[in-house]
Amino acid sequence: MLRSISFALNTHGQPVEQFNDWTMATEAISRAECVILDTCLPPADLTAGLSLADRGIKLVVLAEDDRDYGGGNRQDICVLSKPLNGPDIANAVSTLRKNP
């Protein structure tokens, strides 16, 4: 899934850095415009990832359930339900980048 998301975003002109684990991603997060989180992450990693919104980092959350992942009316979190269709992620990232 990681390669597919990266390919889709690159195709839509979005720069991407891929990381296979939270530790490797930590340094890059400070310079990220947006972070994509999959709710299939280990619970501690998902909690840490969701807390990034409190530090002003925009999030796209890929969800498999109906749980509220902090989206609500927030302008900095976009929750997408799996399965995804076509350019869903690219559109979400583009929308978040336009939000101040």
Protein Blocks (a to p, Z undefined) as FASTA:
>chain_A
ZZmmmmmmmmnopacdddfbfklmmmmmmmpfbdcddfkbcfklmmmmmmmmmnopacdd
ddfbfbdehlmmafkbccdddddehjlmmmmmmmmmmpZZ
